[in-house]
Amino acid sequence: MAENFQLATEARDTFGKGTARKLRAAGRTPVVVYGHGTDPQHLSVETHPLSLIVRYANSLIELDIAGKSQLVLVKDVQKDPVRQIIEHVDLVIVRQGETVEVEVPLHIVGEPFSGMSVLQELNTIRVNVPAIAIPEAVEVDITGRQDGFRIVAADVVLPAGASLLDDPQHLVVHIVAPRGAAAEETEEA
């Protein structure tokens, strides 16, 4: 499960490029919190902790908004294309018991049969999961698998409460023998 982070916020009532530049110069980043039919809330948070949080995919953030706690998920991060400085972040409100659609990274674990090659066709898988139980990654075990073994999206073991949103027949991992191995076997025969 992804780690929960906490950030303190400050309300902002002025907008525009100049205001955003002043915030960033003061070590703060403008953010907008929206969702569930509420009016957008324009806030600012400290830049350094925010930049550490957005490195993790699908991280839940507990915001302190004027003394009230609000659980949010990062929706969009806008960065300067040259300096890679975070310019603005959109956050969406999530509630306990709610499910969200997210892309979760796939991690290959184990080693195939000796001499086999692993071809990973998908790096992420789209799932619908409870908002407070988003996994950091989904593991795909290939221990001892031999030439021709295939894992499709439907074969991936998802965490409890998660459901697959991708095409169930989408190829995830394929185990193959190296090209030269087949030619060597025919020569030996």
C-alpha positions as CSV (number, residue, x, y, z in Angstrom):
1,M,0.0,0.0,0.0
2,A,1.2,3.5,-0.8
3,E,2.5,5.6,2.1
4,N,0.3,8.4,3.5
5,F,1.8,11.8,3.7
6,Q,0.8,15.0,5.6
7,L,1.1,18.6,4.4
8,A,0.1,21.9,6.0
9,T,-1.6,24.4,3.7
10,E,-2.2,28.1,3.5
11,A,-5.2,29.6,1.8
12,R,-4.5,32.0,-1.1
13,D,-6.8,34.6,-2.4
14,T,-4.7,36.2,-5.2
15,F,-4.1,34.5,-8.5
16,G,-2.0,34.8,-11.6
17,K,1.5,34.4,-12.8
18,G,3.0,37.1,-10.6
19,T,1.4,35.7,-7.4
20,A,2.5,32.1,-8.4
21,R,6.1,33.3,-8.9
22,K,6.1,35.1,-5.5
23,L,4.9,31.9,-3.9
24,R,7.5,29.7,-5.6
25,A,10.3,32.3,-4.6
26,A,9.1,31.9,-1.0
27,G,9.4,28.1,-1.2
28,R,5.7,27.4,-1.6
29,T,3.8,25.8,-4.5
30,P,0.2,26.7,-5.6
31,V,-2.2,23.8,-5.4
32,V,-5.9,23.4,-6.2
33,V,-8.1,20.9,-4.3
34,Y,-11.4,19.9,-6.0
35,G,-13.8,17.0,-6.2
36,H,-17.1,15.6,-4.9
37,G,-19.1,18.6,-6.1
38,T,-17.2,21.1,-3.8
39,D,-15.9,24.4,-5.0
40,P,-12.2,24.4,-5.9
41,Q,-10.0,25.4,-3.0
42,H,-6.9,27.5,-3.9
43,L,-4.1,26.8,-1.5
44,S,-0.3,26.7,-1.2
45,V,2.0,24.1,0.4
46,E,5.7,23.9,1.1
47,T,7.6,23.0,-2.1
48,H,10.3,20.6,-0.7
49,P,7.9,18.1,1.0
50,L,5.6,18.3,-2.0
51,S,8.4,17.5,-4.4
52,L,9.3,14.4,-2.3
53,I,5.7,13.2,-2.3
54,V,5.0,13.5,-6.0
55,R,7.9,11.2,-6.7
56,Y,5.7,8.3,-5.5
57,A,2.9,7.2,-7.8
58,N,-0.6,7.3,-6.4
59,S,0.4,8.7,-3.0
60,L,-2.4,9.8,-0.6
61,I,-1.8,13.1,1.1
62,E,-3.6,14.3,4.2
63,L,-3.9,18.1,4.0
64,D,-4.4,20.3,7.0
65,I,-6.8,22.9,5.7
66,A,-7.5,25.6,8.3
67,G,-7.4,22.9,11.1
68,K,-9.5,20.4,9.2
69,S,-8.0,17.2,7.7
70,Q,-8.7,16.4,4.0
71,L,-7.5,13.3,2.2
72,V,-6.4,13.9,-1.4
73,L,-4.7,12.2,-4.3
74,V,-2.4,13.9,-6.8
75,K,-4.3,14.3,-10.1
76,D,-1.8,16.4,-12.1
77,V,1.7,18.0,-11.7
78,Q,2.8,20.8,-13.9
79,K,6.5,21.3,-14.1
80,D,8.8,23.8,-15.8
81,P,10.1,21.9,-18.9
82,V,13.6,23.2,-18.5
83,R,14.3,23.6,-14.8
84,Q,11.9,20.7,-13.7
85,I,10.5,22.9,-10.9
86,I,7.0,22.1,-9.8
87,E,4.8,25.0,-10.9
88,H,1.4,23.8,-9.9
89,V,-0.4,20.7,-8.6
90,D,-4.0,19.6,-8.9
91,L,-5.3,17.5,-6.0
92,V,-8.6,15.5,-6.0
93,I,-10.5,14.8,-2.8
94,V,-11.0,11.1,-1.9
95,R,-13.0,9.6,0.9
96,Q,-12.7,6.4,2.8
97,G,-14.8,3.6,1.2
98,E,-14.5,5.3,-2.2
99,T,-12.8,3.5,-5.1
100,V,-10.5,5.2,-7.6
101,E,-9.1,4.2,-11.0
102,V,-5.3,4.3,-11.0
103,E,-2.3,2.9,-12.9
104,V,-0.1,0.7,-10.8
105,P,3.5,-0.3,-11.8
106,L,4.1,-4.0,-12.5
107,H,7.3,-5.5,-10.9
108,I,8.7,-8.7,-12.2
109,V,10.0,-11.0,-9.4
110,G,11.9,-14.2,-9.6
111,E,14.1,-15.7,-12.3
112,P,13.0,-17.8,-15.3
113,F,14.5,-21.2,-16.2
114,S,18.2,-20.9,-16.9
115,G,19.0,-19.3,-20.2
116,M,15.5,-17.9,-20.8
117,S,14.8,-14.2,-21.6
118,V,12.0,-12.2,-20.1
119,L,10.0,-9.7,-22.3
120,Q,7.9,-7.3,-20.3
121,E,5.2,-5.9,-22.5
122,L,3.3,-3.8,-19.9
123,N,4.9,-1.6,-17.3
124,T,1.7,-0.5,-15.6
125,I,-1.8,-2.0,-15.1
126,R,-5.0,0.0,-14.7
127,V,-7.1,-1.1,-11.7
128,N,-10.0,0.1,-9.6
129,V,-9.0,0.0,-5.9
130,P,-10.2,1.4,-2.6
131,A,-8.8,5.0,-2.3
132,I,-7.1,4.2,1.0
133,A,-5.5,0.9,-0.2
134,I,-3.7,1.9,-3.4
135,P,-0.8,-0.6,-3.9
136,E,2.7,0.8,-4.7
137,A,3.2,-2.0,-7.2
138,V,1.8,-5.3,-8.3
139,E,4.2,-8.2,-8.5
140,V,4.3,-10.8,-11.3
141,D,6.2,-14.0,-10.3
142,I,8.1,-15.7,-13.2
143,T,10.2,-18.1,-11.1
144,G,11.3,-21.2,-13.1
145,R,9.1,-20.4,-16.2
146,Q,10.3,-21.8,-19.5
147,D,10.1,-20.9,-23.2
148,G,6.7,-19.9,-24.5
149,F,5.2,-19.1,-21.0
150,R,2.9,-16.0,-21.2
151,I,1.1,-14.0,-18.5
152,V,-1.9,-11.9,-19.6
153,A,-3.5,-9.2,-17.5
154,A,-6.2,-11.6,-16.3
155,D,-3.5,-13.8,-14.8
156,V,-2.0,-11.0,-12.7
157,V,-2.8,-11.5,-9.0
158,L,-4.3,-8.2,-7.8
159,P,-4.5,-7.1,-4.2
160,A,-7.7,-7.6,-2.2
161,G,-10.5,-5.3,-3.3
162,A,-8.9,-4.4,-6.6
163,S,-10.5,-5.1,-10.0
164,L,-8.8,-5.0,-13.4
165,L,-9.7,-2.2,-15.9
166,D,-7.3,-3.2,-18.7
167,D,-8.2,-5.7,-21.4
168,P,-7.9,-9.2,-19.7
169,Q,-6.1,-10.6,-22.7
170,H,-3.4,-7.9,-22.9
171,L,0.0,-9.5,-22.8
172,V,2.0,-8.6,-19.7
173,V,5.1,-10.9,-19.7
174,H,6.4,-13.4,-22.3
175,I,9.3,-15.9,-21.6
176,V,11.4,-16.8,-24.7
177,A,14.6,-18.7,-25.5
178,P,17.4,-16.6,-26.9
179,R,17.5,-16.5,-30.7
180,G,20.8,-18.4,-31.0
181,A,19.6,-21.2,-28.7
182,A,17.2,-22.7,-31.3
183,A,19.8,-22.6,-34.0
184,E,22.3,-24.5,-31.8
185,E,19.8,-27.2,-31.0
186,T,19.1,-27.9,-34.7
187,E,22.9,-28.1,-35.4
188,E,23.4,-30.6,-32.6
189,A,20.6,-32.8,-33.9
